[in-house]
Amino acid sequence: REASIPKMLALCLLRRAILTVPLVFLVALLVSEPVRADQEAGTAIPAESRPCVDCHAFEFMQRALQDLKKTAYNLDTR
């Protein structure tokens, strides 16, 4: 019976290792930053020369408002 305790302990530790190693690997994959293939080193446009997200959103909303005004005008003239 004394010999079976270390054997059982070894099996328990082996099962725990089999479950823990993939879990640690999965967490490491989720935490790490993904590598993007479309952006190579040295090809990034500096932040100073590209418009901000707010500017794009403003332009989009401005165009949408103009389209709504045209649509409302067309409905009023009918």
C-alpha positions in Angstrom: 0.0 0.0 0.0 2.9 2.4 0.7 4.2 2.0 -2.8 0.8 2.9 -4.3 0.7 6.4 -2.7 3.7 7.8 -4.7 2.3 6.2 -7.8 -1.1 7.8 -7.2 0.7 11.1 -6.5 2.7 10.9 -9.7 -0.5 10.2 -11.7 -2.3 13.1 -10.1 0.6 15.5 -10.8 0.8 14.2 -14.4 -2.9 14.8 -15.0 -2.5 18.3 -13.5 0.5 19.1 -15.8 -1.4 17.8 -18.8 -4.3 20.2 -18.0 -2.1 23.1 -16.9 0.4 23.3 -19.8 -2.3 23.9 -22.5 -4.1 26.4 -20.3 -0.9 28.4 -19.7 -0.2 28.3 -23.5 -3.7 29.5 -24.3 -3.4 32.4 -21.8 -0.1 33.4 -23.2 -1.6 33.5 -26.7 -4.5 35.6 -25.5 -2.3 38.1 -23.7 0.4 38.5 -26.4 -0.1 41.2 -29.0 -1.0 39.7 -32.4 1.4 40.2 -35.3 -0.2 41.9 -38.3 1.1 40.9 -41.7 0.0 44.1 -43.4 2.3 46.3 -41.4 6.0 45.8 -42.0 8.8 47.5 -40.0 9.4 51.0 -41.2 6.3 51.4 -43.3 4.0 52.9 -40.6 2.7 56.4 -41.3 3.6 58.8 -38.4 0.7 59.9 -36.3 1.4 63.6 -37.1 0.7 63.1 -40.8 -2.5 61.0 -40.7 -5.8 62.4 -39.7 -7.3 61.5 -36.4 -10.3 59.2 -35.9 -12.4 62.1 -34.7 -11.7 64.0 -38.0 -12.8 60.9 -40.0 -15.9 60.6 -37.9 -16.7 64.3 -38.3 -16.3 64.1 -42.1 -18.5 61.0 -42.3 -21.2 62.7 -40.2 -21.0 65.8 -42.3 -21.5 63.8 -45.5 -24.4 61.9 -43.9 -26.1 65.1 -42.8 -25.7 66.6 -46.4 -27.3 63.4 -47.8 -30.2 63.7 -45.3 -30.7 67.3 -46.3 -30.8 66.4 -50.0 -33.2 63.6 -49.3 -35.5 65.9 -47.2 -35.4 68.6 -49.9 -36.3 66.0 -52.6 -39.2 64.7 -50.5 -40.4 68.3 -49.8 -40.4 69.2 -53.5 -42.4 66.1 -54.5 
